[in-house]
Amino acid sequence: MIAIGLMSGTSLDGVDAALVAIENGNFSLLKYELLPYEKSFRKRLMRNLNNETACLQEICSLNFELGYKFLEAVDKLLTDTEYKYDDIAFVASHGQTIWHNPQSNGFVASTLQIGEAAVITHYTNIPVVSNFRNMDIIAGGEGAPMVPMSEYLLFKSNTMNIVLQNIGGIANLTYIPKNATLEQVIAFDTGPGNVMIDYYTNKYFSMPFDIDGNIALSGQVISEVFSELTKDPFIMRKPPKSTGREKYNQTFMEETAQRFNFSHYDKADIITTITEFTVYSITYSYQNFIGEYDRVIFGGGGSHNRYIVRRTEEITGKKICRQEDLGLNSDAKEAMAFAVLGYLTLSNKTGNIPSVTGAKESVVLGNITPRKDDDKWRLI
């Protein structure tokens, strides 16, 4: 069976697309592609992730526009392969999170991912599984993180306690003790990953991100700013927990710059300090919320940041292993994870881990957009 996983994350760099082979419950990556977003499109997305600047009409349009972006990513992924639409069993699309509100805060616990699945199905006649987070939230969970189920299936070990650290816009970890049952897996968002680093790198250096962490490596930590950043209540909050751009958004970043009067500091030192804060949020979680660990495996865009890798190694005393060191692809990790979750959904198997998300029960995740003339979905 061949499937496709699609992911658009908090970094807003584009659509991650993974072509995945599934055989006897085993999953292998055949190909990965990134469909980058144009600068203007990314700016429109960013604007609508902020409660103060969002526009209902634009979100409505972006929902369908993203559907076409995902369709374009599918086409790019299949280019130069032997596979056509008819060869793909299903597409699993995470979509783009616009707002994530698992805690009520005066509102109904909820989450919203956009990227209309019907666009993909209409043009390809491939069934699509989407909206994975909703059922977990309805079952009382955070709706995140979703990746740990796939990580448990792919990385569980009889000999090692493993930490899988993903560093996208938001950073999250999965802790799998050796010989762990599913109920013993611990996973949660650790805090900002690249989201703050990218924002200030763009603001002060006109670059989309700090390539390989070179700017951070050139500066010094501003101790008074770093000390205040470490008081972030989300970092100290015990899991289960999840976060996103509803917290770490443009308004938050600009208020932080004004509060600490960033204009008075060397710009490289600002990037170093913000990057050190990401490292702190990760290592604080290791020290306070998980057990002993033998191996740390980095994935996501932040795994390429040499400052983050070096400082994490210094603080933990562990050699960081990247997904590539295991013959895997750091950038494809989350897209591939949703292909796994889509497979579980279509197999009528549960995909969440209640001990991770805080849900009251295990549930089958996702909505299914069936292809036309598919007898499996006919009721009469």
Rosetta blueprint (number, residue, H / E / L):
1 M L
2 I E
3 A E
4 I E
5 G E
6 L E
7 M E
8 S E
9 G L
10 T L
11 S L
12 L L
13 D L
14 G E
15 V E
16 D E
17 A E
18 A E
19 L E
20 V E
21 A E
22 I E
23 E E
24 N L
25 G L
26 N E
27 F E
28 S E
29 L E
30 L E
31 K E
32 Y E
33 E E
34 L E
35 L E
36 P E
37 Y L
38 E L
39 K H
40 S H
41 F H
42 R H
43 K H
44 R H
45 L H
46 M H
47 R H
48 N L
49 L L
50 N L
51 N L
52 E L
53 T L
54 A L
55 C L
56 L H
57 Q H
58 E H
59 I H
60 C H
61 S H
62 L H
63 N H
64 F H
65 E H
66 L H
67 G H
68 Y H
69 K H
70 F H
71 L H
72 E H
73 A H
74 V H
75 D H
76 K H
77 L H
78 L H
79 T L
80 D L
81 T L
82 E L
83 Y L
84 K L
85 Y H
86 D H
87 D H
88 I E
89 A E
90 F E
91 V E
92 A E
93 S E
94 H E
95 G E
96 Q E
97 T E
98 I E
99 W E
100 H E
101 N E
102 P L
103 Q L
104 S L
105 N L
106 G L
107 F L
108 V L
109 A L
110 S E
111 T E
112 L E
113 Q E
114 I E
115 G L
116 E L
117 A H
118 A H
119 V H
120 I H
121 T H
122 H H
123 Y H
124 T H
125 N L
126 I L
127 P L
128 V E
129 V E
130 S E
131 N L
132 F L
133 R L
134 N H
135 M H
136 D H
137 I H
138 I H
139 A L
140 G L
141 G L
142 E L
143 G L
144 A L
145 P L
146 M L
147 V L
148 P H
149 M H
150 S H
151 E H
152 Y H
153 L H
154 L H
155 F H
156 K L
157 S L
158 N L
159 T L
160 M L
161 N L
162 I E
163 V E
164 L E
165 Q E
166 N E
167 I E
168 G L
169 G L
170 I E
171 A E
172 N E
173 L E
174 T E
175 Y E
176 I E
177 P L
178 K L
179 N L
180 A L
181 T L
182 L H
183 E H
184 Q H
185 V L
186 I E
187 A E
188 F E
189 D E
190 T E
191 G E
192 P E
193 G L
194 N L
195 V H
196 M H
197 I H
198 D H
199 Y H
200 Y H
201 T H
202 N H
203 K H
204 Y H
205 F H
206 S L
207 M L
208 P L
209 F L
210 D L
211 I H
212 D H
213 G H
214 N H
215 I H
216 A H
217 L H
218 S H
219 G L
220 Q L
221 V L
222 I L
223 S H
224 E H
225 V H
226 F H
227 S H
228 E H
229 L H
230 T L
231 K L
232 D L
233 P H
234 F H
235 I H
236 M H
237 R L
238 K L
239 P L
240 P L
241 K L
242 S L
243 T L
244 G L
245 R L
246 E L
247 K L
248 Y L
249 N L
250 Q H
251 T H
252 F H
253 M H
254 E H
255 E H
256 T H
257 A H
258 Q H
259 R H
260 F L
261 N L
262 F H
263 S H
264 H H
265 Y L
266 D L
267 K H
268 A H
269 D H
270 I H
271 I H
272 T H
273 T H
274 I H
275 T H
276 E H
277 F H
278 T H
279 V H
280 Y H
281 S H
282 I H
283 T H
284 Y H
285 S H
286 Y H
287 Q H
288 N H
289 F H
290 I L
291 G L
292 E L
293 Y L
294 D L
295 R E
296 V E
297 I E
298 F E
299 G E
300 G L
301 G H
302 G H
303 S H
304 H H
305 N L
306 R H
307 Y H
308 I H
309 V H
310 R H
311 R H
312 T H
313 E H
314 E H
315 I H
316 T H
317 G L
318 K L
319 K L
320 I E
321 C E
322 R E
323 Q H
324 E H
325 D H
326 L H
327 G L
328 L L
329 N L
330 S H
331 D H
332 A H
333 K H
334 E H
335 A H
336 M H
337 A H
338 F H
339 A H
340 V H
341 L H
342 G H
343 Y H
344 L H
345 T H
346 L H
347 S L
348 N L
349 K L
350 T L
351 G L
352 N L
353 I L
354 P H
355 S H
356 V H
357 T H
358 G L
359 A L
360 K L
361 E L
362 S L
363 V L
364 V L
365 L L
366 G L
367 N E
368 I E
369 T E
370 P L
371 R L
372 K L
373 D L
374 D L
375 D H
376 K H
377 W H
378 R L
379 L L
380 I L
